[in-house]
Amino acid sequence: MKHADDASTLPVIWWKSSASASQSDCVECGIVDEATVAVRDSKWPDGPALLLDRATLRAFTSAVALRDGRIGGLPGGLG
């Protein structure tokens, strides 16, 4: 998995879910190019960002949505 050390340097327009309203503790996404989406913590805009291909992002969000925020197979009963 790739990452950027400083998300604020990426040439993207960041957005977050409309369900998060005005809260600042959210995950934000930005389109880097036709194949890559960046994901960062809105509380730390100049912190690191994950760089995911669209298929990986889609699989992750589907897993979270299907399991009420839990991803199967995690240790300690988290999944």
Distance bins in CASP14 RR format, pairs under 12 A and 6 or more apart:
PFRMAT RR
TARGET T0000
AUTHOR 0000-0000-0000
RMODE 2
METHOD distances of the structure
MODEL  1
1 36 0 0 0 0 0 1 0 0 0 0 0
1 38 0 0 0 0 0 1 0 0 0 0 0
1 39 0 0 0 0 0 1 0 0 0 0 0
1 48 0 0 0 0 0 1 0 0 0 0 0
1 49 0 0 0 0 0 1 0 0 0 0 0
1 50 1 0 0 1 0 0 0 0 0 0 0
1 51 1 0 0 1 0 0 0 0 0 0 0
1 52 1 0 0 1 0 0 0 0 0 0 0
1 53 0 0 0 0 1 0 0 0 0 0 0
1 56 1 0 0 1 0 0 0 0 0 0 0
1 57 0 0 0 0 0 1 0 0 0 0 0
1 60 0 0 0 0 0 1 0 0 0 0 0
2 10 0 0 0 0 0 1 0 0 0 0 0
2 32 0 0 0 0 1 0 0 0 0 0 0
2 35 0 0 0 0 0 1 0 0 0 0 0
2 36 0 0 0 0 1 0 0 0 0 0 0
2 37 0 0 0 0 0 1 0 0 0 0 0
2 38 0 0 0 0 1 0 0 0 0 0 0
2 39 0 0 0 0 0 1 0 0 0 0 0
2 48 0 0 0 0 0 1 0 0 0 0 0
2 49 0 0 0 0 1 0 0 0 0 0 0
2 50 1 0 0 1 0 0 0 0 0 0 0
2 51 1 0 1 0 0 0 0 0 0 0 0
2 52 0 0 0 0 1 0 0 0 0 0 0
2 53 0 0 0 0 1 0 0 0 0 0 0
2 56 0 0 0 0 0 1 0 0 0 0 0
3 10 0 0 0 0 0 1 0 0 0 0 0
3 32 0 0 0 0 0 1 0 0 0 0 0
3 36 0 0 0 0 0 1 0 0 0 0 0
3 38 0 0 0 0 1 0 0 0 0 0 0
3 39 0 0 0 0 1 0 0 0 0 0 0
3 40 0 0 0 0 1 0 0 0 0 0 0
3 47 0 0 0 0 1 0 0 0 0 0 0
3 48 1 0 1 0 0 0 0 0 0 0 0
3 49 1 0 0 1 0 0 0 0 0 0 0
3 50 1 0 1 0 0 0 0 0 0 0 0
3 51 1 0 1 0 0 0 0 0 0 0 0
3 52 0 0 0 0 1 0 0 0 0 0 0
4 10 1 0 1 0 0 0 0 0 0 0 0
4 11 0 0 0 0 0 1 0 0 0 0 0
4 12 0 0 0 0 1 0 0 0 0 0 0
4 30 0 0 0 0 0 1 0 0 0 0 0
4 32 0 0 0 0 1 0 0 0 0 0 0
4 36 0 0 0 0 0 1 0 0 0 0 0
4 37 0 0 0 0 0 1 0 0 0 0 0
4 38 1 0 0 1 0 0 0 0 0 0 0
4 39 0 0 0 0 0 1 0 0 0 0 0
4 40 0 0 0 0 1 0 0 0 0 0 0
4 45 0 0 0 0 0 1 0 0 0 0 0
4 46 0 0 0 0 0 1 0 0 0 0 0
4 47 0 0 0 0 1 0 0 0 0 0 0
4 48 1 0 0 1 0 0 0 0 0 0 0
4 49 1 0 1 0 0 0 0 0 0 0 0
4 50 0 0 0 0 1 0 0 0 0 0 0
4 51 1 0 0 1 0 0 0 0 0 0 0
4 52 0 0 0 0 0 1 0 0 0 0 0
5 40 0 0 0 0 0 1 0 0 0 0 0
5 44 0 0 0 0 0 1 0 0 0 0 0
5 46 0 0 0 0 1 0 0 0 0 0 0
5 47 1 0 0 1 0 0 0 0 0 0 0
5 48 1 0 1 0 0 0 0 0 0 0 0
5 49 0 0 0 0 1 0 0 0 0 0 0
5 50 0 0 0 0 0 1 0 0 0 0 0
5 51 0 0 0 0 0 1 0 0 0 0 0
6 38 0 0 0 0 0 1 0 0 0 0 0
6 40 0 0 0 0 1 0 0 0 0 0 0
6 44 0 0 0 0 0 1 0 0 0 0 0
6 45 0 0 0 0 1 0 0 0 0 0 0
6 46 1 0 1 0 0 0 0 0 0 0 0
6 47 1 0 1 0 0 0 0 0 0 0 0
6 48 1 0 0 1 0 0 0 0 0 0 0
6 49 0 0 0 0 1 0 0 0 0 0 0
7 14 0 0 0 0 1 0 0 0 0 0 0
7 27 0 0 0 0 0 1 0 0 0 0 0
7 28 0 0 0 0 1 0 0 0 0 0 0
7 29 0 0 0 0 0 1 0 0 0 0 0
7 30 0 0 0 0 1 0 0 0 0 0 0
7 32 0 0 0 0 0 1 0 0 0 0 0
7 38 1 0 0 1 0 0 0 0 0 0 0
7 39 0 0 0 0 1 0 0 0 0 0 0
7 40 1 0 1 0 0 0 0 0 0 0 0
7 41 0 0 0 0 1 0 0 0 0 0 0
7 42 0 0 0 0 1 0 0 0 0 0 0
7 43 0 0 0 0 0 1 0 0 0 0 0
7 44 1 0 0 1 0 0 0 0 0 0 0
7 45 1 0 0 1 0 0 0 0 0 0 0
7 46 1 0 0 1 0 0 0 0 0 0 0
7 47 1 0 1 0 0 0 0 0 0 0 0
7 48 1 0 0 1 0 0 0 0 0 0 0
7 49 1 1 0 0 0 0 0 0 0 0 0
7 50 0 0 0 0 1 0 0 0 0 0 0
7 51 0 0 0 0 1 0 0 0 0 0 0
8 14 0 0 0 0 1 0 0 0 0 0 0
8 28 0 0 0 0 0 1 0 0 0 0 0
8 38 0 0 0 0 0 1 0 0 0 0 0
8 40 0 0 0 0 1 0 0 0 0 0 0
8 41 0 0 0 0 0 1 0 0 0 0 0
8 42 0 0 0 0 0 1 0 0 0 0 0
8 44 0 0 0 0 1 0 0 0 0 0 0
8 45 1 0 1 0 0 0 0 0 0 0 0
8 46 1 0 1 0 0 0 0 0 0 0 0
8 47 1 0 0 1 0 0 0 0 0 0 0
8 48 0 0 0 0 0 1 0 0 0 0 0
8 49 0 0 0 0 1 0 0 0 0 0 0
9 32 0 0 0 0 0 1 0 0 0 0 0
9 38 0 0 0 0 0 1 0 0 0 0 0
9 40 0 0 0 0 0 1 0 0 0 0 0
9 45 0 0 0 0 0 1 0 0 0 0 0
9 46 0 0 0 0 1 0 0 0 0 0 0
9 47 0 0 0 0 1 0 0 0 0 0 0
9 48 0 0 0 0 0 1 0 0 0 0 0
9 49 0 0 0 0 1 0 0 0 0 0 0
10 28 0 0 0 0 0 1 0 0 0 0 0
10 29 0 0 0 0 0 1 0 0 0 0 0
10 30 1 0 0 1 0 0 0 0 0 0 0
10 31 0 0 0 0 1 0 0 0 0 0 0
10 32 1 0 0 1 0 0 0 0 0 0 0
10 33 0 0 0 0 0 1 0 0 0 0 0
10 36 0 0 0 0 1 0 0 0 0 0 0
10 37 0 0 0 0 0 1 0 0 0 0 0
10 38 1 0 1 0 0 0 0 0 0 0 0
10 39 0 0 0 0 0 1 0 0 0 0 0
10 40 0 0 0 0 1 0 0 0 0 0 0
10 45 0 0 0 0 0 1 0 0 0 0 0
10 46 0 0 0 0 0 1 0 0 0 0 0
10 47 0 0 0 0 0 1 0 0 0 0 0
10 48 0 0 0 0 0 1 0 0 0 0 0
10 49 1 0 0 1 0 0 0 0 0 0 0
10 50 0 0 0 0 0 1 0 0 0 0 0
10 51 0 0 0 0 1 0 0 0 0 0 0
11 30 0 0 0 0 1 0 0 0 0 0 0
11 31 0 0 0 0 1 0 0 0 0 0 0
11 32 1 0 0 1 0 0 0 0 0 0 0
11 33 0 0 0 0 1 0 0 0 0 0 0
11 36 0 0 0 0 0 1 0 0 0 0 0
11 38 0 0 0 0 1 0 0 0 0 0 0
12 28 0 0 0 0 1 0 0 0 0 0 0
12 29 0 0 0 0 1 0 0 0 0 0 0
12 30 1 0 1 0 0 0 0 0 0 0 0
12 31 1 0 0 1 0 0 0 0 0 0 0
12 32 1 0 1 0 0 0 0 0 0 0 0
12 33 0 0 0 0 1 0 0 0 0 0 0
12 36 0 0 0 0 1 0 0 0 0 0 0
12 37 0 0 0 0 1 0 0 0 0 0 0
12 38 1 0 1 0 0 0 0 0 0 0 0
12 39 0 0 0 0 0 1 0 0 0 0 0
12 40 0 0 0 0 1 0 0 0 0 0 0
12 45 0 0 0 0 0 1 0 0 0 0 0
12 49 0 0 0 0 1 0 0 0 0 0 0
12 51 0 0 0 0 0 1 0 0 0 0 0
13 28 0 0 0 0 1 0 0 0 0 0 0
13 29 0 0 0 0 1 0 0 0 0 0 0
13 30 1 0 0 1 0 0 0 0 0 0 0
13 31 1 0 0 1 0 0 0 0 0 0 0
13 32 0 0 0 0 0 1 0 0 0 0 0
13 37 0 0 0 0 0 1 0 0 0 0 0
13 38 0 0 0 0 0 1 0 0 0 0 0
14 26 0 0 0 0 0 1 0 0 0 0 0
14 27 0 0 0 0 0 1 0 0 0 0 0
14 28 1 0 1 0 0 0 0 0 0 0 0
14 29 1 0 0 1 0 0 0 0 0 0 0
14 30 1 0 1 0 0 0 0 0 0 0 0
14 31 0 0 0 0 1 0 0 0 0 0 0
14 32 0 0 0 0 0 1 0 0 0 0 0
14 37 0 0 0 0 0 1 0 0 0 0 0
14 38 0 0 0 0 1 0 0 0 0 0 0
14 39 0 0 0 0 1 0 0 0 0 0 0
14 40 1 0 0 1 0 0 0 0 0 0 0
14 41 0 0 0 0 0 1 0 0 0 0 0
14 42 1 0 0 1 0 0 0 0 0 0 0
14 45 1 0 0 1 0 0 0 0 0 0 0
14 46 0 0 0 0 0 1 0 0 0 0 0
14 49 0 0 0 0 1 0 0 0 0 0 0
15 26 0 0 0 0 1 0 0 0 0 0 0
15 27 0 0 0 0 0 1 0 0 0 0 0
15 28 1 0 0 1 0 0 0 0 0 0 0
15 29 1 0 0 1 0 0 0 0 0 0 0
15 30 1 0 0 1 0 0 0 0 0 0 0
15 31 0 0 0 0 1 0 0 0 0 0 0
15 37 0 0 0 0 0 1 0 0 0 0 0
15 38 0 0 0 0 0 1 0 0 0 0 0
15 39 0 0 0 0 0 1 0 0 0 0 0
15 40 0 0 0 0 0 1 0 0 0 0 0
15 42 0 0 0 0 0 1 0 0 0 0 0
16 22 0 0 0 0 0 1 0 0 0 0 0
16 23 0 0 0 0 1 0 0 0 0 0 0
16 24 0 0 0 0 1 0 0 0 0 0 0
16 25 0 0 0 0 0 1 0 0 0 0 0
16 26 1 0 1 0 0 0 0 0 0 0 0
16 27 1 0 0 1 0 0 0 0 0 0 0
16 28 1 0 1 0 0 0 0 0 0 0 0
16 29 1 0 0 1 0 0 0 0 0 0 0
16 30 0 0 0 0 1 0 0 0 0 0 0
16 39 0 0 0 0 0 1 0 0 0 0 0
16 40 0 0 0 0 1 0 0 0 0 0 0
16 41 0 0 0 0 0 1 0 0 0 0 0
16 42 1 0 0 1 0 0 0 0 0 0 0
16 43 0 0 0 0 0 1 0 0 0 0 0
16 45 0 0 0 0 0 1 0 0 0 0 0
17 23 0 0 0 0 1 0 0 0 0 0 0
17 25 0 0 0 0 0 1 0 0 0 0 0
17 26 1 0 0 1 0 0 0 0 0 0 0
17 27 1 0 0 1 0 0 0 0 0 0 0
17 28 0 0 0 0 1 0 0 0 0 0 0
17 29 0 0 0 0 1 0 0 0 0 0 0
17 42 0 0 0 0 0 1 0 0 0 0 0
17 61 0 0 0 0 0 1 0 0 0 0 0
17 64 0 0 0 0 0 1 0 0 0 0 0
17 65 0 0 0 0 0 1 0 0 0 0 0
18 26 0 0 0 0 0 1 0 0 0 0 0
19 26 0 0 0 0 1 0 0 0 0 0 0
19 27 0 0 0 0 0 1 0 0 0 0 0
20 26 1 0 1 0 0 0 0 0 0 0 0
20 27 0 0 0 0 1 0 0 0 0 0 0
20 28 0 0 0 0 1 0 0 0 0 0 0
20 29 0 0 0 0 0 1 0 0 0 0 0
20 42 0 0 0 0 1 0 0 0 0 0 0
20 43 0 0 0 0 0 1 0 0 0 0 0
22 42 0 0 0 0 0 1 0 0 0 0 0
23 42 0 0 0 0 1 0 0 0 0 0 0
23 43 0 0 0 0 1 0 0 0 0 0 0
24 41 0 0 0 0 1 0 0 0 0 0 0
24 42 1 0 1 0 0 0 0 0 0 0 0
24 43 1 0 1 0 0 0 0 0 0 0 0
24 44 0 0 0 0 0 1 0 0 0 0 0
24 45 0 0 0 0 1 0 0 0 0 0 0
25 41 0 0 0 0 1 0 0 0 0 0 0
25 42 1 0 0 1 0 0 0 0 0 0 0
25 43 1 0 1 0 0 0 0 0 0 0 0
25 44 0 0 0 0 0 1 0 0 0 0 0
26 39 0 0 0 0 0 1 0 0 0 0 0
26 40 0 0 0 0 1 0 0 0 0 0 0
26 41 0 0 0 0 1 0 0 0 0 0 0
26 42 1 0 1 0 0 0 0 0 0 0 0
26 43 0 0 0 0 1 0 0 0 0 0 0
26 44 0 0 0 0 0 1 0 0 0 0 0
26 45 0 0 0 0 0 1 0 0 0 0 0
27 37 0 0 0 0 0 1 0 0 0 0 0
27 38 0 0 0 0 0 1 0 0 0 0 0
27 39 1 0 0 1 0 0 0 0 0 0 0
27 40 1 0 0 1 0 0 0 0 0 0 0
27 41 1 0 0 1 0 0 0 0 0 0 0
27 42 1 0 0 1 0 0 0 0 0 0 0
27 43 0 0 0 0 0 1 0 0 0 0 0
27 44 0 0 0 0 0 1 0 0 0 0 0
27 49 0 0 0 0 0 1 0 0 0 0 0
27 50 0 0 0 0 1 0 0 0 0 0 0
27 52 0 0 0 0 0 1 0 0 0 0 0
27 57 0 0 0 0 0 1 0 0 0 0 0
27 60 0 0 0 0 0 1 0 0 0 0 0
27 61 0 0 0 0 1 0 0 0 0 0 0
27 64 0 0 0 0 0 1 0 0 0 0 0
28 37 0 0 0 0 0 1 0 0 0 0 0
28 38 0 0 0 0 1 0 0 0 0 0 0
28 39 1 0 0 1 0 0 0 0 0 0 0
28 40 1 0 1 0 0 0 0 0 0 0 0
28 41 1 0 0 1 0 0 0 0 0 0 0
28 42 1 0 1 0 0 0 0 0 0 0 0
28 43 0 0 0 0 1 0 0 0 0 0 0
28 44 0 0 0 0 0 1 0 0 0 0 0
28 45 1 0 0 1 0 0 0 0 0 0 0
28 47 0 0 0 0 0 1 0 0 0 0 0
28 49 0 0 0 0 1 0 0 0 0 0 0
28 50 0 0 0 0 0 1 0 0 0 0 0
29 36 0 0 0 0 0 1 0 0 0 0 0
29 37 1 0 1 0 0 0 0 0 0 0 0
29 38 1 0 0 1 0 0 0 0 0 0 0
29 39 1 0 1 0 0 0 0 0 0 0 0
29 40 0 0 0 0 1 0 0 0 0 0 0
29 41 0 0 0 0 0 1 0 0 0 0 0
29 42 0 0 0 0 0 1 0 0 0 0 0
29 49 0 0 0 0 1 0 0 0 0 0 0
29 50 0 0 0 0 1 0 0 0 0 0 0
29 51 0 0 0 0 0 1 0 0 0 0 0
29 52 0 0 0 0 1 0 0 0 0 0 0
29 54 0 0 0 0 0 1 0 0 0 0 0
29 57 1 0 0 1 0 0 0 0 0 0 0
29 58 0 0 0 0 0 1 0 0 0 0 0
29 60 0 0 0 0 0 1 0 0 0 0 0
29 61 0 0 0 0 1 0 0 0 0 0 0
30 36 0 0 0 0 1 0 0 0 0 0 0
30 37 1 0 1 0 0 0 0 0 0 0 0
30 38 1 0 1 0 0 0 0 0 0 0 0
30 39 1 0 0 1 0 0 0 0 0 0 0
30 40 0 0 0 0 1 0 0 0 0 0 0
30 42 0 0 0 0 0 1 0 0 0 0 0
30 45 0 0 0 0 0 1 0 0 0 0 0
30 49 0 0 0 0 1 0 0 0 0 0 0
30 50 0 0 0 0 0 1 0 0 0 0 0
30 51 0 0 0 0 0 1 0 0 0 0 0
30 52 0 0 0 0 0 1 0 0 0 0 0
30 54 0 0 0 0 0 1 0 0 0 0 0
30 57 0 0 0 0 0 1 0 0 0 0 0
31 37 1 0 1 0 0 0 0 0 0 0 0
31 38 1 0 0 1 0 0 0 0 0 0 0
31 39 0 0 0 0 0 1 0 0 0 0 0
31 51 0 0 0 0 0 1 0 0 0 0 0
31 52 0 0 0 0 0 1 0 0 0 0 0
31 53 0 0 0 0 0 1 0 0 0 0 0
31 54 0 0 0 0 1 0 0 0 0 0 0
31 57 0 0 0 0 0 1 0 0 0 0 0
32 38 1 0 1 0 0 0 0 0 0 0 0
32 39 0 0 0 0 0 1 0 0 0 0 0
32 40 0 0 0 0 0 1 0 0 0 0 0
32 49 0 0 0 0 1 0 0 0 0 0 0
32 50 0 0 0 0 0 1 0 0 0 0 0
32 51 1 0 0 1 0 0 0 0 0 0 0
32 52 0 0 0 0 1 0 0 0 0 0 0
32 53 0 0 0 0 0 1 0 0 0 0 0
32 54 0 0 0 0 0 1 0 0 0 0 0
32 57 0 0 0 0 0 1 0 0 0 0 0
33 51 0 0 0 0 1 0 0 0 0 0 0
33 52 0 0 0 0 0 1 0 0 0 0 0
33 53 0 0 0 0 0 1 0 0 0 0 0
33 54 0 0 0 0 0 1 0 0 0 0 0
34 53 0 0 0 0 0 1 0 0 0 0 0
34 54 0 0 0 0 1 0 0 0 0 0 0
35 51 0 0 0 0 1 0 0 0 0 0 0
35 52 0 0 0 0 1 0 0 0 0 0 0
35 53 1 0 1 0 0 0 0 0 0 0 0
35 54 1 0 0 1 0 0 0 0 0 0 0
35 55 0 0 0 0 1 0 0 0 0 0 0
35 56 0 0 0 0 0 1 0 0 0 0 0
35 57 0 0 0 0 0 1 0 0 0 0 0
36 49 0 0 0 0 0 1 0 0 0 0 0
36 50 0 0 0 0 0 1 0 0 0 0 0
36 51 1 0 1 0 0 0 0 0 0 0 0
36 52 1 0 0 1 0 0 0 0 0 0 0
36 53 1 0 0 1 0 0 0 0 0 0 0
36 54 1 0 0 1 0 0 0 0 0 0 0
36 55 0 0 0 0 0 1 0 0 0 0 0
36 56 0 0 0 0 1 0 0 0 0 0 0
36 57 0 0 0 0 1 0 0 0 0 0 0
37 49 0 0 0 0 1 0 0 0 0 0 0
37 50 0 0 0 0 1 0 0 0 0 0 0
37 51 1 0 0 1 0 0 0 0 0 0 0
37 52 1 0 1 0 0 0 0 0 0 0 0
37 53 1 0 0 1 0 0 0 0 0 0 0
37 54 1 0 0 1 0 0 0 0 0 0 0
37 55 0 0 0 0 0 1 0 0 0 0 0
37 56 0 0 0 0 1 0 0 0 0 0 0
37 57 1 0 1 0 0 0 0 0 0 0 0
37 58 0 0 0 0 1 0 0 0 0 0 0
37 60 0 0 0 0 0 1 0 0 0 0 0
37 61 0 0 0 0 0 1 0 0 0 0 0
38 45 0 0 0 0 0 1 0 0 0 0 0
38 47 0 0 0 0 0 1 0 0 0 0 0
38 48 0 0 0 0 1 0 0 0 0 0 0
38 49 1 0 1 0 0 0 0 0 0 0 0
38 50 1 0 0 1 0 0 0 0 0 0 0
38 51 1 0 1 0 0 0 0 0 0 0 0
38 52 1 0 0 1 0 0 0 0 0 0 0
38 53 0 0 0 0 0 1 0 0 0 0 0
38 54 0 0 0 0 0 1 0 0 0 0 0
38 57 0 0 0 0 1 0 0 0 0 0 0
39 47 0 0 0 0 0 1 0 0 0 0 0
39 48 0 0 0 0 1 0 0 0 0 0 0
39 49 1 0 0 1 0 0 0 0 0 0 0
39 50 1 0 1 0 0 0 0 0 0 0 0
39 51 0 0 0 0 1 0 0 0 0 0 0
39 52 1 0 0 1 0 0 0 0 0 0 0
39 53 0 0 0 0 0 1 0 0 0 0 0
39 54 0 0 0 0 0 1 0 0 0 0 0
39 56 0 0 0 0 0 1 0 0 0 0 0
39 57 1 0 0 1 0 0 0 0 0 0 0
39 60 0 0 0 0 1 0 0 0 0 0 0
39 61 0 0 0 0 1 0 0 0 0 0 0
40 46 0 0 0 0 1 0 0 0 0 0 0
40 47 1 0 0 1 0 0 0 0 0 0 0
40 48 1 0 0 1 0 0 0 0 0 0 0
40 49 1 0 1 0 0 0 0 0 0 0 0
40 50 1 0 0 1 0 0 0 0 0 0 0
40 51 0 0 0 0 0 1 0 0 0 0 0
40 52 0 0 0 0 0 1 0 0 0 0 0
41 47 1 0 0 1 0 0 0 0 0 0 0
41 48 0 0 0 0 1 0 0 0 0 0 0
41 49 0 0 0 0 1 0 0 0 0 0 0
41 50 0 0 0 0 0 1 0 0 0 0 0
42 49 0 0 0 0 0 1 0 0 0 0 0
50 56 0 0 0 0 1 0 0 0 0 0 0
50 57 0 0 0 0 1 0 0 0 0 0 0
50 60 0 0 0 0 1 0 0 0 0 0 0
51 57 0 0 0 0 1 0 0 0 0 0 0
52 58 0 0 0 0 1 0 0 0 0 0 0
52 59 0 0 0 0 1 0 0 0 0 0 0
52 60 1 0 0 1 0 0 0 0 0 0 0
52 61 0 0 0 0 0 1 0 0 0 0 0
53 59 0 0 0 0 1 0 0 0 0 0 0
53 60 0 0 0 0 0 1 0 0 0 0 0
54 60 0 0 0 0 0 1 0 0 0 0 0
54 61 0 0 0 0 0 1 0 0 0 0 0
55 61 0 0 0 0 0 1 0 0 0 0 0
55 62 0 0 0 0 0 1 0 0 0 0 0
56 62 0 0 0 0 0 1 0 0 0 0 0
56 63 0 0 0 0 0 1 0 0 0 0 0
57 63 0 0 0 0 0 1 0 0 0 0 0
57 64 0 0 0 0 0 1 0 0 0 0 0
58 64 0 0 0 0 0 1 0 0 0 0 0
58 65 0 0 0 0 0 1 0 0 0 0 0
59 65 0 0 0 0 0 1 0 0 0 0 0
59 66 0 0 0 0 0 1 0 0 0 0 0
59 71 0 0 0 0 0 1 0 0 0 0 0
60 66 0 0 0 0 0 1 0 0 0 0 0
60 67 0 0 0 0 0 1 0 0 0 0 0
60 69 0 0 0 0 0 1 0 0 0 0 0
60 71 1 0 0 1 0 0 0 0 0 0 0
60 72 0 0 0 0 0 1 0 0 0 0 0
61 67 0 0 0 0 0 1 0 0 0 0 0
61 69 0 0 0 0 0 1 0 0 0 0 0
61 71 0 0 0 0 0 1 0 0 0 0 0
62 69 0 0 0 0 0 1 0 0 0 0 0
62 71 0 0 0 0 0 1 0 0 0 0 0
63 69 0 0 0 0 1 0 0 0 0 0 0
63 70 0 0 0 0 1 0 0 0 0 0 0
63 71 1 0 1 0 0 0 0 0 0 0 0
63 72 1 0 0 1 0 0 0 0 0 0 0
63 73 0 0 0 0 0 1 0 0 0 0 0
63 74 0 0 0 0 0 1 0 0 0 0 0
63 79 0 0 0 0 1 0 0 0 0 0 0
64 70 1 0 0 1 0 0 0 0 0 0 0
64 71 1 0 0 1 0 0 0 0 0 0 0
64 72 0 0 0 0 0 1 0 0 0 0 0
64 74 0 0 0 0 0 1 0 0 0 0 0
64 79 0 0 0 0 0 1 0 0 0 0 0
65 71 0 0 0 0 0 1 0 0 0 0 0
66 72 0 0 0 0 1 0 0 0 0 0 0
66 79 0 0 0 0 0 1 0 0 0 0 0
67 73 0 0 0 0 1 0 0 0 0 0 0
67 74 0 0 0 0 0 1 0 0 0 0 0
67 77 0 0 0 0 0 1 0 0 0 0 0
67 78 0 0 0 0 0 1 0 0 0 0 0
67 79 1 0 0 1 0 0 0 0 0 0 0
68 78 0 0 0 0 0 1 0 0 0 0 0
68 79 0 0 0 0 0 1 0 0 0 0 0
69 78 0 0 0 0 1 0 0 0 0 0 0
69 79 0 0 0 0 1 0 0 0 0 0 0
70 76 0 0 0 0 0 1 0 0 0 0 0
70 77 0 0 0 0 1 0 0 0 0 0 0
70 78 1 0 0 1 0 0 0 0 0 0 0
70 79 1 0 1 0 0 0 0 0 0 0 0
71 77 0 0 0 0 0 1 0 0 0 0 0
71 78 1 0 0 1 0 0 0 0 0 0 0
71 79 1 0 1 0 0 0 0 0 0 0 0
72 78 0 0 0 0 1 0 0 0 0 0 0
72 79 1 0 1 0 0 0 0 0 0 0 0
73 79 1 0 1 0 0 0 0 0 0 0 0
END
